[in-house]
Amino acid sequence: MTTKTARSLALALALGAPVALALNPAPARAQTMMPQPSGVLSLNAQASAEVPQDEVEITLFYEQEASEPSSLTSTLNERADAALQKARGVSGVTARSGAFSIFPSTDRDGRITTWRGRTEVVLESRDFAAASKLAGQMASIMQVGNVRFSLSPQAQRAAEQRLSGEAIKSFREQAAAASQAFGFSGYSIREVNVNHSGVMPRPMMMMSARAMGADAKSAPLSLEGGTSTVTVNVSGSVQMK
């Protein structure tokens, strides 16, 4: 407190004026330091497998050009409807509409000379033989543009369940071995996380029917899927004791 402040305070007390005193806060208590846990070990285990792809997706397409977009639209729709009608009722195969596009073709001056269009129908199945046969039968209506193999959700879940058990077993074996190596008799799990990293798809491209020979247009496709990698990760920490 300065001399000037002391004099002002004394004068205020003498005159009976109310005085507000600012008190210095008490020193903060020193925070209690929690001891870091000892004997804690972080671990990570992984299990992966190559699983056969059991689903196929065949994209069929039809392309056409016309002078008017309206007539072109009708032609494309009729062709797609015919393909869907042929696929309807085939056991084990699902057919749906795919991409549809119409765009103009212009000359050097930017004038529209013609209209081009493309429509697609997609076949999906886990029965490769049925899908192959149907695609061959539809060759007179639409051409094969692409074939993609994948892993079905059912097969993926089954693989993940099996791999989860393997990864957890590996995690526990690592924990037991490390605890023994560090001179402990056992361990308890502090935290653990099981993560499924999904699958790594491997799409397979095939040439269009236009590039195939004329004799191959009505023949069934030769379909053989590859594999997808399924991975499960187990991470966490254990208390050695």
KEPA-926436 format. One line per field, with one value per residue (C-alpha): residue number from 1; x negated, y, z. Coordinates in steps of 0.2 Angstrom, whole numbers, plus 5000, padded with zeros to 4 digits. Layout:
num: NUM,...
u: X,...
v: Y,...
w: Z,...
This chain:
num: 1,2,3,4,5,6,7,8,9,10,11,12,13,14,15,16,17,18,19,20,21,22,23,24,25,26,27,28,29,30,31,32,33,34,35,36,37,38,39,40,41,42,43,44,45,46,47,48,49,50,51,52,53,54,55,56,57,58,59,60,61,62,63,64,65,66,67,68,69,70,71,72,73,74,75,76,77,78,79,80,81,82,83,84,85,86,87,88,89,90,91,92,93,94,95,96,97,98,99,100,101,102,103,104,105,106,107,108,109,110,111,112,113,114,115,116,117,118,119,120,121,122,123,124,125,126,127,128,129,130,131,132,133,134,135,136,137,138,139,140,141,142,143,144,145,146,147,148,149,150,151,152,153,154,155,156,157,158,159,160,161,162,163,164,165,166,167,168,169,170,171,172,173,174,175,176,177,178,179,180,181,182,183,184,185,186,187,188,189,190,191,192,193,194,195,196,197,198,199,200,201,202,203,204,205,206,207,208,209,210,211,212,213,214,215,216,217,218,219,220,221,222,223,224,225,226,227,228,229,230,231,232,233,234,235,236,237,238,239,240,241
u: 5000,4993,4992,5005,5017,5015,5019,5035,5040,5037,5048,5062,5062,5062,5077,5087,5087,5090,5074,5072,5056,5048,5041,5028,5034,5027,5013,5020,5017,5004,5013,5011,5000,5008,4994,4993,4998,4983,4983,4995,4992,5000,5003,5010,5014,5021,5029,5033,5038,5041,5060,5067,5078,5096,5105,5105,5111,5113,5116,5125,5126,5134,5129,5138,5139,5153,5157,5170,5167,5186,5185,5168,5175,5189,5177,5166,5181,5188,5171,5169,5187,5184,5168,5177,5192,5180,5171,5187,5191,5174,5170,5155,5152,5158,5159,5160,5159,5141,5135,5144,5137,5140,5129,5127,5113,5108,5098,5084,5096,5105,5121,5129,5128,5134,5139,5130,5137,5133,5143,5137,5145,5136,5137,5132,5131,5122,5125,5112,5118,5136,5129,5117,5131,5143,5130,5126,5145,5146,5132,5144,5152,5137,5118,5108,5099,5091,5090,5086,5084,5086,5089,5107,5111,5115,5098,5089,5098,5094,5075,5075,5082,5069,5055,5060,5058,5040,5035,5041,5032,5016,5019,5020,5005,4995,5001,4996,4979,4975,4980,4970,4955,4956,4956,4975,4986,5001,5011,5028,5036,5037,5044,5047,5054,5059,5060,5065,5055,5068,5063,5051,5061,5053,5064,5062,5064,5070,5070,5087,5096,5092,5074,5078,5080,5098,5098,5095,5110,5123,5112,5112,5098,5084,5085,5073,5071,5055,5053,5055,5044,5054,5044,5048,5037,5037,5028,5028,5018,5016,5010,4996,4997
v: 5000,5017,5032,5041,5026,5025,5043,5041,5026,5034,5049,5038,5029,5046,5052,5036,5032,5014,5006,4991,4982,4971,4955,4946,4928,4914,4905,4891,4873,4863,4851,4833,4824,4807,4794,4787,4769,4757,4740,4746,4738,4744,4730,4728,4712,4709,4695,4695,4683,4682,4678,4672,4685,4678,4692,4698,4714,4714,4730,4729,4744,4750,4766,4774,4791,4801,4818,4822,4819,4814,4799,4794,4794,4783,4771,4769,4767,4753,4744,4745,4739,4724,4719,4721,4711,4697,4697,4697,4680,4673,4664,4670,4686,4704,4716,4735,4751,4759,4775,4784,4799,4809,4822,4832,4830,4847,4852,4864,4879,4873,4868,4852,4838,4823,4817,4802,4792,4777,4767,4753,4738,4730,4712,4707,4689,4677,4663,4666,4652,4660,4678,4672,4663,4678,4690,4679,4678,4697,4700,4704,4718,4725,4723,4719,4734,4729,4715,4718,4705,4709,4701,4699,4707,4689,4683,4698,4697,4678,4682,4696,4685,4672,4684,4693,4677,4675,4693,4692,4676,4684,4699,4688,4678,4694,4700,4684,4682,4700,4700,4684,4692,4707,4696,4697,4682,4688,4703,4711,4720,4739,4744,4735,4740,4728,4737,4729,4738,4732,4724,4729,4726,4721,4726,4716,4724,4715,4720,4725,4713,4725,4720,4701,4690,4687,4669,4675,4687,4673,4662,4663,4674,4665,4672,4668,4680,4684,4687,4701,4705,4706,4713,4714,4724,4723,4736,4741,4740,4728,4730,4718,4711
w: 5000,4995,5006,4996,4997,5016,5018,5007,5017,5034,5028,5022,5039,5048,5038,5040,5021,5016,5010,4998,5001,4988,4996,4988,4984,4994,4985,4975,4982,4973,4962,4968,4956,4952,4950,4932,4932,4930,4921,4908,4891,4874,4861,4844,4835,4817,4807,4789,4775,4757,4755,4738,4730,4729,4720,4702,4694,4675,4667,4650,4638,4622,4612,4598,4589,4582,4575,4589,4607,4610,4598,4604,4622,4617,4608,4623,4635,4624,4623,4642,4645,4634,4643,4660,4654,4648,4665,4675,4682,4680,4697,4707,4696,4700,4686,4688,4678,4677,4670,4656,4646,4630,4624,4608,4595,4586,4571,4571,4572,4587,4578,4584,4570,4580,4597,4605,4619,4631,4643,4655,4664,4678,4683,4701,4707,4718,4705,4692,4680,4680,4677,4664,4654,4655,4649,4634,4630,4631,4619,4605,4615,4625,4625,4640,4646,4663,4675,4693,4707,4725,4743,4749,4766,4772,4767,4774,4791,4792,4789,4801,4815,4812,4810,4826,4836,4828,4832,4850,4853,4846,4857,4873,4868,4866,4883,4891,4883,4887,4905,4908,4899,4910,4926,4929,4933,4923,4917,4916,4902,4904,4887,4871,4854,4840,4822,4806,4792,4779,4762,4748,4733,4717,4702,4686,4669,4653,4635,4628,4616,4602,4604,4605,4590,4582,4588,4606,4607,4611,4622,4641,4649,4657,4675,4689,4704,4713,4731,4743,4758,4775,4790,4809,4821,4840,4850,4868,4884,4898,4916,4920,4938
